Amino acid sequence: MHDLSGSNLKAAAEQWRLRPLGIPEAHLYDRDTTEPGQKPKYQEAADKVNSRGDGSFARITAKREIENYLHPDAIRDALEIEVEFGDWDDVGELAAKGVYERDGGADWGSLDDAKRGKKISSAKKRLCRDAAAKMTVARLSGQDPGGELEGWLRSVGDLAAGPEPSAARRQAAGS
């Protein structure tokens, strides 16, 4: 797994890192839009991956970001804050603001963009590490009743099981 956040996503789609090994790639992109119906920010990168023809695939979240699939109870248990959000809210910012205020911070709006950005980045890391660890099947079902995340995982599992290894994969494995 690589940290391919933000602008690194486009490069990852173009680099096709596993091509020399004949191994298809699975990419998951945040939609990064603020309302339904807007073109996903990384649609072009996903289209590139999906057009490779080697079994690689890309999926784009139906919600704003991966953090929107976290259950508020998991966030509460991990970060000790109460947060309510919908599919299109910026959960990272809401969590950062909640932690800031919990710790006695005065006015979130008075922070300059750089400080606010650092706090949001830190909160997103904690959400993906700590709150994700507090997720249960019941919590996931509550946040993802359509089973989108399960579908991604099944697709990755199918990809990992894959067909007979390609010649390049056999050669890389030394057989």
N, C-alpha and C positions, 0 to 999 in steps of 0.2 A: 504494500500500500504506500502511496506517495501522498504528501500534502500538496494537493493541487487546487488551492483556493484562489479565488479571484482571477487575475490575468494569466495565471499559470495554466488555466484550463484550455485556452486556445492553443497554447504551445503543446500541451499534452496530446490534443487531438491531431495536431500536425506532425508531431515527432514519431508517433506510431512505434513506441519503444520496444515492444515485443515482437515486431515483424521479423527480425533476423532469426528468431527462435521458432517462428511459425505458430506462435501462441496468440489466439484472439484476445482482445481486451474488453473489459466491461467498464463503462464510464457512467457515473451518476452525477447529474448537474442540478443545481438549484435552479428553479424557475427565475428567481430574482426579479419578479414583477410585483407591483403593489395591488393589482386587482386582476380578476379573471378576464380572459380575452386579450390581454396584452401579449405581444410576441415575447417568448422567453429570451432572456439575455444571451443564453448560450446555444440557441437553436442552430446556428450555423456550425458550431463545433460538434454538436450532436449529429447533425446531418452528415458531416465528414466521416465521423466514426461509423455511422450506420451504412454508409455507401462503400465501405472498404471491400466487402465481398469475401471476407475471411472468417466470418462468424462473430466478429467484434460487434458490440452493440452499445448504444448510449440510451439512457433514459433521463427524462427531465421530470422533476417533482411536479405533482399537480398543485401543490401548495407553494407558498413563497420560497421557503427554504427547508432544509432537512430538520431544522430546529422546530418547525411548526408541527412535526409529528410527535414531539415529546408531550407527554401528559403533564398538565399543571401540577399534579401530585408528585410526579417524579422530580420536577423542578423544585417544588417545596421541600421535598426530602433531601435533595442534594445541596441546595443553596440557602435553605432556610428563609425563603421569601414566598409571598403569595403573588401569583401572577395569573391574569386572565388574558386570553388572546384568541384570535380567530386565525383562519387559514392565511390571511394576507397581512397580518401584523408582523412587525420586526421583533421577533422573540428575543434575539440577542440584545437589542437595545432595551427592551422592557426588563429583561433580567439584569442588565448592567445598572439600570436606573434603580431597580429594586434593591440590589446589593449595596449600591452607593447610599441610598436613603436608609437602609437597615444599619449601615455602619456609621450613621450620623452625618452624612453629607447634606449640605444645605440645599441649594437650588440646582438641580440637574441642568436646567436651561442656562445657567450662568457659566458652565464649564465651556472652555474653548473647544473647537472641533477636534484638535489633536488629543486632548485629554479624554474627551468623550469617546473618540475612536479607539483609544487604548483600552478604555474600560469595556467597551463593546467587544473588542477582540478577545480580551481576557474572559469575559462572560461566555462568549461563544465556545471557547475552548473548554470551559468548565461544564457547559451544557452538554457538549458532545462527549465529554469524558465521564463526568459525575452523574448528570441527570440521566444520560442514556443507560448507565449502569443500574439505575433505579426503575427502569421500565420493566413491566411485566406483560404477559400476553393480554391480560385484561385491560391494562392501560393502553397498550398499542391498539387493541380493538376499538377502544373508545375514541382514539385520535385518528384511526385509519380504518373506518368500518368497511371500506371498499377493498381492503387487502392489498393496497398498492405496494407497500413495503414488502409484504410476503411475496408478491409477484416479482419484485426486483431480486430478492434472495433466491427464489426458485430459478430465475434466469441465470444468475451467477452460478448456482449449483449445477445447472444443466451445462453451462459453458465449461465449468471445471471438470465435469465428468467427460465431456467432449467425445468426439468420435475417435477412431483409431488415430494415435499420434501421427502427425505429419512427418515426412522424412527429415525436415529440419529439426523437429523436436526429438526424434530418435537419435539423430546425429549429435545434438547438444547433450543428450543423456549418455552418449558414449556407446550406444548399441548398434 
